[in-house]
Amino acid sequence: MLFSSALIGLREGLEAALVVSILVAFLVKTDRKKSLRFVWPGVGAAVVLSVAFGAILTFTTAQLDFEHQELLGGGLSVIAVFFVTAMIFWMRKASRSIAAELRGKMDHALDVGPWAVLLLSFLAVGREGLETAVFFYSAVQTAQSGTTQPLIGFAIGIALAIVLAYLLYKGAVRFNISKFFMVTGVLLVFVAAGVLGYGLHDLQEGAFLPGLNTLAFDASNWLPETSWYGALLKGILNYSQQTTVVQAVAWVAYVVIVLPLFLKPSKQSARREPAVASTKE
């Protein structure tokens, strides 16, 4: 769970951090530094909302019986997969134009007034924050009870994202953001497939879906989750030593459908993409 949580934390954290750095760079470059005091409250409110949402999910789940906990956890896992899928496809397309789009929105918000600037900052970061809260909850649900790996993974990923976004803002590093999101997107397809499988298994345990005792395979003897290699597969691909037919079919179907669609060249990809130097450009 450490790797998959860190990967999601890096993706979500970098998206949010890039949004903030683009908005800040635009205000600094256009000599409107005074408006920065309206950006940070919006960002802070979005972070608080995300943390509160995650806390509410955790508290609500703790009050439920086992069956309803599985139903809630399974449902949120499926929602998380939907968010992940939408995120990787949206960022694959938007990475080429996100900076220009955000600058245009900020320019319009400045014309409207300070509250528009605050609202833009809140909405831009809040979406990523709420998605991250759902991802984190889903990762905790799929991990073994008592482990801190999801929390550590998310913390590492978000910390790396903040550092990377800062270096981009300062112009200290240069890389192609489109290619970065393409590579991480491929990895996230497999992570999402595993989360989908676990979510469906939770729904089976909650008696919402049938087939809980119909196994596609049982690898408990030769590939146990307690072994180092089993733990590695579980952490990267959300491997389950006892996988039901529903889980296996869903995992394969998701990868077979989503991965080719994600890798399919778009019309814009035919044009040569310049390397992204920094968020100031």
C-alpha positions, -999 to 999 in steps of 0.1 A, spaced: 0 0 0 30 23 5 38 26 -32 2 30 -45 -6 55 -17 26 75 -25 17 74 -62 -18 88 -57 -5 114 -32 22 125 -57 -4 128 -85 -30 146 -65 -5 167 -46 13 178 -77 -19 187 -95 -30 209 -65 5 223 -60 8 232 -97 -25 249 -96 -14 271 -67 20 278 -82 4 288 -115 -20 312 -98 8 327 -76 32 331 -105 5 348 -126 -2 373 -99 35 380 -93 43 383 -130 14 407 -136 24 428 -106 -7 420 -86 10 407 -55 -16 423 -33 -42 397 -44 -21 369 -30 -37 376 4 -70 363 -11 -54 332 -26 -40 316 6 -73 317 25 -90 299 -3 -62 273 -4 -63 269 34 -101 265 34 -98 238 7 -73 219 28 -94 221 59 -125 210 40 -106 179 27 -93 169 61 -127 174 76 -143 153 49 -118 125 55 -124 127 93 -162 125 88 -158 94 66 -137 77 92 -159 87 121 -191 76 103 -177 43 93 -166 35 129 -202 39 141 -215 13 116 -218 -25 120 -196 -48 99 -220 -53 70 -227 -16 66 -190 -8 70 -182 -31 41 -210 -15 20 -198 20 27 -162 11 21 -169 -9 -11 -191 19 -24 -164 46 -17 -138 24 -33 -158 22 -65 -163 60 -64 -125 64 -59 -119 43 -90 -142 65 -109 -123 96 -97 -90 80 -105 -101 71 -140 -116 106 -147 -84 122 -132 -59 104 -154 -79 110 -186 -86 147 -177 -50 154 -168 -37 137 -199 -57 162 -219 -55 193 -197 -18 191 -189 -11 209 -222 -34 239 -215 -40 240 -177 -17 269 -172 -33 291 -198 -68 282 -186 -60 290 -150 -44 323 -159 -75 332 -179 -98 323 -149 -76 343 -125 -76 373 -148 -114 372 -149 -116 367 -111 -94 398 -105 -119 419 -126 -148 406 -105 -133 412 -71 -113 397 -41 -140 371 -33 -138 357 -68 -101 352 -64 -106 334 -30 -134 313 -45 -113 303 -76 -84 293 -53 -108 273 -31 -124 255 -59 -92 248 -78 -76 231 -48 -107 218 -32 -115 193 -60 -81 177 -56 -84 176 -19 -118 159 -18 -106 133 -43 -75 127 -22 -97 122 9 -117 95 -9 -85 79 -22 -70 78 13 -101 63 29 -102 37 2 -65 29 6 -70 25 44 -99 2 38 -80 -21 14 -49 -22 36 -46 -46 65 -60 -32 98 -35 -14 120 -10 -6 93 2 30 88 15 24 52 -13 44 35 -7 74 57 30 72 52 26 67 15 3 97 11 26 119 32 56 110 11 38 115 -22 23 149 -12 57 161 2 74 151 -30 47 169 -50 51 201 -30 89 201 -34 86 194 -71 61 221 -77 82 246 -58 113 237 -79 92 241 -110 80 275 -98 116 286 -91 127 273 -125 152 249 -108 139 219 -127 126 213 -163 106 183 -174 77 174 -197 46 174 -175 25 156 -201 49 127 -202 50 126 -164 13 123 -161 13 97 -189 37 74 -170 20 78 -136 -14 74 -154 -4 39 -166 7 29 -131 -25 43 -117 -46 21 -141 -33 -10 -123 -37 6 -89 -73 15 -97 -80 -20 -109 -68 -33 -76 -89 -8 -57 -119 -18 -78 -114 -55 -70 -112 -47 -32 -142 -25 -34 -163 -52 -51 -150 -78 -25 -163 -54 3 -196 -52 -14 -197 -90 -15 -189 -92 22 -217 -67 28 -241 -91 9 -247 -65 -18 -230 -87 -45 -231 -125 -48 -201 -148 -52 -182 -142 -20 -172 -179 -18 -167 -184 -55 -129 -181 -59 -110 -176 -91 -79 -187 -73 -65 -192 -38 -28 -185 -36 -25 -186 2 0 -215 1 23 -204 -27 19 -166 -27 7 -155 7 2 -118 15 24 -122 46 55 -130 25 77 -102 13 68 -108 -24 31 -111 -15 33 -78 5 51 -62 -25 24 -72 -49 -3 -61 -24 14 -27 -20 18 -21 -57 -12 -39 -74 -35 -44 -44 -30 -82 -48 -53 -105 -28 -43 -141 -21 -79 -152 -22 -96 -135 -52 -132 -141 -61 -144 -145 -97 -161 -111 -95 -128 -95 -84 -107 -112 -111 -132 -104 -139 -135 -68 -128 -97 -64 -126 -90 -78 -160 -119 -60 -176 -109 -27 -162 -73 -30 -174 -82 -43 -208 -107 -15 -214 -91 15 -197 -54 10 -205 -57 9 -243 -81 39 -242 -56 58 -221 -26 50 -243 -45 57 -275 -28 87 -292 -49 118 -293 -50 143 -322 -30 168 -302 -3 143 -294 7 143 -330 22 177 -325 55 179 -308 52 190 -272 78 213 -257 93 205 -223 77 224 -195 103 247 -179 84 262 -149 50 275 -138 62 310 -145 60 306 -182 
